[in-house]
């Protein structure tokens, strides 16, 4: 399998504070890599650096073999981004938002018009797509954000706290959608505080502390590194390793 995302020595400062410290990771086709860590550990900074919303101070990021610094437009076209807060123009409808995102990614008008109704069925949103964004609940805003990230069929999905605000049924639908995305050759980098999500869908979990990726591995491998029993939960592993 080829690497969809490769990060080498990623470092990011905010003034004199080193928010991300020499991060190295790789995600291949079909892979889900979850980053877990406390507030301020650098999770969102890593996600935003890959998405091109922040410029790294050191290191390289490649998507499908292309460097994000030298090929910003091409690499962005392969990314779907789900931020931690679904903040969109308040006076746009859900349908208009999906159409806008498809247009920005260069999708043909006919393809967008065909795919939007199919997307709405995923979270049973048909019937509210013409309502304004400001009138949606936090959960419905999140659902439209997830759909917008998947609409153009990217290769890499960047997910920052994916199920905040979602009811249990919708959270399960989202997780299944992420798994199906990787079965079709995509890759996901997921930053989350929800350790159950990381355990349920991740092939690899990275433990982040003070900007450093202190260890990575499958859940089973992390339990072995923490010298805990097979019945230990991820929160126990996390506490032990950090």
C-alpha angles and dihedrals in degrees: 000000000000124000114256092186128025124176120189124189093332111189129174129182130196101199103306095340116101100216094174119030120201099312120190124183142140133203121194130201110296094019130132115197116188123198115205126185144122125282111292095022093120104260097128092040090058092048093048092047091055091046091053095245090116129034114227118232093215138008138039135272121196128185117193088348096306123115111239092217095054097034105033098154097044094047093046089054088064095052132089112193127201108183125205091250120043097219113166136152107295095218096057124092124233090249092050090049092054091046090049093051092048090050092049089055092051099252117160116255092240092051093050092049090050096046101045096070089047090051093050090057092061093072097019092249097145109126098035099057092100094053119103118263093238089062095055123101119246089258095052091048088055092049093054089047091054091048092049091054092053099040097090093045099241125194096226127042118199110199124186111188096335104191104039107135095010121126116237095262093049091045089055091048090051093050092049090049090053091050092050089049091059093044086062092055102273127130130219134206108194127188113194148156090202101095093187090063091050090050096045102051110015126104090189131024124198121200112215124196126171092343095310126111096224098182143349136197145108117304089259092050092049091052089053092048090050089047092233131143123268089253093060118120125229091253088059091050091047094051092048096047096045 
